[in-house]
């Protein structure tokens, strides 16, 4: 079931933020290198699903010089991506499309690489694997970063908060088994470093929270800001128990 975001959500996750989720240019490059250890082939057709404001899209364009179709359901994020691509001299490599990943109509075997960086939760891990398997060409590759449990002993406070935000999390091993059952071969996987959360995502987000608190706010807006601040605190307390894992795979 689709969750309707409060209108203030996009004030908090403003397009101008460096990125809209945990990650880094280094992690994107590492994922690419592990997908293509012998070098990136020319003229890759890449689908970047849930691209947000394009932090990873720009890195993909720099590293591959392929043709990227970047899809998101929030137009201001796509506008920011277009601006960033132009500033980086990469306009010819990036095409943006407004759309919902759950309802896209794409030709079979139309992409060589599909990229879900921190976005597959919108439709669910298994649903995303099954929906986009046919969109890849033969032996095409897919990269997914998603929220996982690093162990099964997380304290109750941690589990209850993540359940409250609707996180449907599995262990790394469970994800790997599901990838294989959906018709993919696992190439590699790795956890995002803690700096991808604390420095690259949460530090700018905290600054945005503090900035928004300087103006009068409604009760609902205060609730959104308080919840975001609580999310950051929960991660700082329990960062050894959960995080993002990058899964790299090939269509069988």
Secondary structure, DSSP 8 states (H G I E B T S, - for coil): ------TTHHHHS-TTSS-SSS--HHHHHHHHHHH-TT---TT-EEEEET-TT-HHHHHHHHHH--EEEEEES-HHHHHHHHHHHHHTT-GGGEEEEE--TTT----TT-EEEEEEES-GGGT-HHHHHHHHHTTEEEEEEEEEEEEEES-S---HHHHHHHHHTT---EEHHHHHHHHHHTTEEEEEEEE--HHHHIIIIIHHHHHHHHHHHTS---HHHHHHHHHHHHHHHHHHHHTTTEEEEEEEEEE-
